[in-house]
Amino acid sequence: MRDNSFANSGFLRTITMTEDEETVLGDMISFFNDMGWIDDSTQEAYDSLCEKYCEPSPFDYEPYEVKK
């Protein structure tokens, strides 16, 4: 019988966003950096997200054709 449990597994999620959406995310991070993060239990995840956003790799971006 196959084990379908994910008890010791993690998941990675890829999210695509437009430049405008990325700008909004930056504004949100800036706000929370100024005001303080809201949940001590997720502080480490917040810090990790901020690092990924503030120090992206050029390989994190893919060009796409803008439809007008």
N, C-alpha and C positions, 0 to 999 in steps of 0.2 A: 504494500500500500504506500502511495506517495504522501510525503509530508508537505502539506500546503500551508503550514503556519509560517508566519513572518515574525515570530517573537524576538529574534535576535537580528533582524534585518532593518536596514534603513532604506530610504528612497531618495533619489535625486529627481528634481523636477526642473524642466527647462521651460522658461517663460519667455515668450517673445513680446516685445513692446515697441511702440513707436517712439520717436524722439520726444514728442510732446508728453507721452506717458512717463518716459524716463526723467524728464524735467520735473514732473509732478512728484515722482518718487524722491528726487533730490531735494525738492522743497520740503517734503515730509520729513526726511532725515535731518535736514537743517533745523526744522522746528523742534524735533525731539532732542537733537543735540543741545539746543539752546535751553529747552524747558526741562529736560531730563526724561529718561525712558520711564514708562508707566508700570512696568512689571518686573520686579527683581528676579523672578523665576525664569524669565526669558532674556535677561540682560546679555548673556553670552551669545545667544542667537542673534539678537539685535546688533551687537558689536561685529559679529561675523558678516551680517548683511551689509552693514555700513562699510566694512573693509572691501567687500566685493564690489560695491557700488562706487566707492571713492577711488579705488585702485584697479580699474578694469584692465584686462589684457586686450591687446588689439585683436586677438583671436576670438574674443567674445562677440564680435560684431560680424554680421553678414550683410552684404549689400543686397538691395532689392529694388525693383523698378517701381517708381512712384507713378500711380495712375492719376491722371488729371481729369 
